[in-house]
């Protein structure tokens, strides 16, 4: 029987850092099903006491204490939350204290350094990249395609769009994507718009059975979603990419994060934001 536990990610800002670190840690425990909840903007003592009340009520209803993963910077607020009936993991205490000792200086303990709109350069790169990716999704526009850092190609519904958005959001990469369609397979040539940009192309492929499932959710009962058609398109797309020397990844069992990070590394893309 799978055990159930509640995990809280608590932060004085958005909670994104606590979520990412906490979720990565919790996924290592296959025998436990976690209900994950984020409590962002816990930046006053009153909010901290409210969080403690919520955590204690959950501990009482669950019959087991929750896990709290905190990126609270303020020591007083962290101390209040730390009184809750929970396993309290203070990321700043775990990581900052050893770093202070090693570096011989004290940390600034400034709230909001990780995701701060005042970091104008990162903010600008993120917004610019996301806007570019949205306007160059699924071959929507070929204008300024030469400005793309990377252009993902592959059959429809193989994961190009979410991978491009992750590249833009997390890394500040200008990622466009362009579908390979049956007309391209009949000529076994890249679309004319892509031929001068072959060096920026990177492909995604997918297991035909998985592709059928995805397409059938969108257009059930259509020829587009039949297994025969999916097998044909995947086979021809892979052949075309091999012919053109385009590297490609199988997206079937990889997360968007894995796909984007692998492409960033293998295509030697410049990361603009951290």
Order of alpha helices (4+ residues) and beta strands (2+ residues): beta-alpha-beta-alpha-beta-alpha-beta-alpha-alpha-beta-alpha-beta-alpha-alpha-beta-alpha-alpha-beta-alpha
